[in-house]
Amino acid sequence: MDAVIEEGFSRLTETIAELGEKRGTLEAEIVSDLSGLLEKMATLATPLVGTLGNQFLEKSKQDSKGELYDTAHYEKKMVVLGRAEEPVNYRPDDPKKQVQKQFCVLTEDGNFAELMYSDDGFIIDSYLNPLTPQEAIDLYGPELLFMLYRALHDYGNLQEELVVALDTTLAFIQQKEE
């Protein structure tokens, strides 16, 4: 009986090792084309960005109390996928403007970009720097895939809750009318 247990245990360890190798191969294959996966996810998500995204500040003036006025927003909506821990020093469009905040976004057009904000104490303005999916992965990491998935997942759950609430409301109204 001991030989049977030993043989089974040995086979189990071999199977685990084989699965570990296969997992490593599959992970390497996925990692080798994260930008392709991100691009496909963005293509599928793009029709929803106009609904689940937000309009972001493009330019504004700021009074001495920090209140904004004369604000302008980007016409198209965007979904924020990541934030740079250390923003670049200066904007590509104007080396005199220092970057205070920098985000990776997916635009309503299905493009990736860096949304860079500068603030000189009076004027807050921004620059939308286009990125390829590969550049987005290189600069912001593979977490972008998760953030895009999470944005759609959360939006889907909210839509599901809304439909349930509407069904409940309609059932209540119809019951009251009878």
Secondary structure, DSSP 8 states (H G I E B T S, - for coil): -HHHHHHHHHHHHHHHHHHHHHHHHHHHHHHHTHHHHHHHHHHHHHHHHHHH-B--EEEEEE-TTS-EEEEEE-SS-EEEEEE-SS--SB-SS-TTSB-SEEEEEEETTS-EEEEEEEE-SSEEEEEEEEE-HHHHHHHH-THHHHHHHHHHHHHHHHHHHHHHHHHHHHHHHHHHH-
